[in-house]
């Protein structure tokens, strides 16, 4: 997913929820970190399947992965 497309997605979400892009990004980051820290081995295995360039997926990588799974 291109950075511009991701920013557009965040903008749409922010507008829909009467929020800001920064707030949406911050809430998504919190949810990402909470998910990654889940101690359940099955959940951790699911997170490990998400392709990422670093040790953990970025928001963009997560959204790209989810979008590919649902389309």
C-alpha positions in Angstrom: 0.0 0.0 0.0 1.4 3.4 -0.9 1.9 5.9 1.9 -0.5 8.3 0.2 -3.3 5.7 0.1 -2.8 4.9 3.7 -2.9 8.6 4.7 -6.2 8.9 2.7 -7.6 6.0 4.6 -6.7 7.6 7.9 -8.3 10.8 6.7 -11.5 9.1 5.9 -11.6 7.3 9.3 -10.8 10.6 11.1 -13.6 12.5 9.3 -16.1 9.7 9.9 -15.4 9.7 13.6 -15.0 13.5 14.0 -11.3 13.0 15.0 -7.9 13.9 13.6 -5.5 11.8 11.6 -3.0 12.0 14.5 -5.6 10.6 16.9 -6.6 7.8 14.6 -3.0 6.9 14.0 -2.3 7.0 17.8 -5.3 4.7 18.6 -4.3 2.3 15.9 -0.7 2.2 17.2 -2.0 1.4 20.7 -4.2 -1.4 19.3 -1.3 -2.7 17.3 1.0 -2.8 20.4 -1.7 -4.4 22.5 -2.2 -7.1 19.9 1.5 -7.8 19.5 1.9 -8.2 23.3 -0.8 -10.8 23.6 0.7 -13.8 25.4 -1.5 -16.4 23.7 0.7 -18.6 21.4 -2.0 -18.9 18.8 -2.5 -15.2 18.6 1.3 -14.7 18.5 1.5 -17.1 15.6 -1.1 -15.1 13.7 0.9 -11.9 14.2 4.0 -13.7 13.0 2.3 -14.4 9.7 2.1 -10.7 8.9 4.9 -9.8 6.5 7.0 -7.0 7.7 10.4 -5.4 6.9 11.2 -5.1 10.6 10.8 -7.1 13.8 7.1 -6.0 14.0 4.6 -4.9 11.4 4.0 -1.2 10.8 0.4 0.1 10.7 0.8 0.3 6.9 2.0 -3.3 6.7 -0.9 -4.5 9.0 -3.6 -2.7 7.0 -2.1 -4.0 3.7 -2.2 -7.5 5.1 -5.7 -7.2 6.3 -6.9 -5.6 3.1 -5.4 -8.5 1.1 -7.1 -11.1 3.3 -10.6 -9.6 2.9 -10.5 -8.8 -0.8 
